[in-house]
Amino acid sequence: MTHRERVLKALRHQEPDRVPIDLAGTFASTITLGGYERLKEYLGIKKETIVMSKRSQVAQPHEEVLQHFDIDTRGIQPRSPAGWVDKVFPDGSYQDEWGVIRSRPPAGGHFYVSGSPFAGKVSVEEIKKHPWLDPYDPGLVEGIAEEASRLHGETDFAVVLNLPVGFVHQAQFLRGYEEWLTDLLLNPTFAEALMDRLLELYMIIGERMIKAANGHFDLMFYGDDVAFQGGPMMSLDLYRKMIKPRHRQLFAHLKAKARVPLVFHSCGSVYPLMEDLIEIGVDGINPVQVSAKDMDTQRLKREFGDRMAFWGAIDTHRVLPFGTPEEVRAEVKRRIEDLGPGGGYILNSVHNLQPEVPPENIVAMFEAAKEFGKY
């Protein structure tokens, strides 16, 4: 089968020739810069590293790396406004196009939110006055048409259109995590107004990206964490009242414009939300964080496997960073046995490969995927 056929057949809950494999098809399934430097050295790649995301400190692997592992996916990433340059401060922190200030720990790692434009006591009026990103900015779709046409027309890979980070995340960045969570209960008018403004922007940007790609892609990828490691971020009642209707509206809009599968990214224990996600049009879940509560892959497959595809599931909490190559092989075999039958599984690490993951374990993961993934 072609790479594209393999992924699409799996997403249709049919068995392809082997379990599809992803690396860097999405912004949440690639590799950190430090990890990639080690992998490049191991594989003898001399080229300069390409940064996929400054904020997340992750790399865009070179084509020879993707072909070395016979990766089935290729991703199209979101763009920035035309001519945008982050405002960098003397301490190395920076302000992004949304007005959020991000800093990095001295020891390294990804950038975290250190300054939110809506922090503190705020009103709905301030949402209206905020200097919002222009959703019609030409830079937000620059080059997408050409990249999508090339990938879809000149290769046989499954092309993933990565949409911008979700409105839940962006609201948290703009307000601050703690205040956003308390707003849901104590200041719901502001919380809803902020999410609605972002939803409006994201519907326009998503539609423009879809139009630019002009049918030359095979699935959409959207990320919006709604769970912690022990369960959902909020009660199910609150999720269904505040978040679910807005996700439903966004997903319906996107899927009406592009009749392709939608894969939803949320870390953590999403088990209690699975029926809700299926109901609002989610076709696949990523990253299947197997170290989180209630994320047993046998149970997930048994209860949802005929209606939801699974993307990820190779443990990054313990096995990949601290296990031996043989333990990695056993992990891959286990997840394929749990999630692979009947299709519906695309194999990848749980989220981005971290700096601690030895190159030997990365190689072991992809080699085991080819060995154990045959149908």
Secondary structure by P-SEA (a helix, b strand, c coil): ccaaaaaaaaaaccccccbbbbccccccccccaaaaaaaaaaacccccccccccccccccccaaaaaaacccbbbbbbbccccccccccccccccccccbbbbbcccccccccccccccccccaaaaaacccccccccccccaaaaaaaaaaccccccccccccccaaaaaaaaccaaaaaaaacccaaaaaaaaaaaaaaaaaaaaaaaaaacccccbbbbbbbccccccccccaaaaacccaaaaaaaaaaaaaaccbbbbbbbccccccaaaaaaaaccccccccccccccccaaaaaaccccccccccccccccccccccaaaaaaaaaaaaaaccccccbbbbccccccccccaaaaaaaaaaaaaaccc
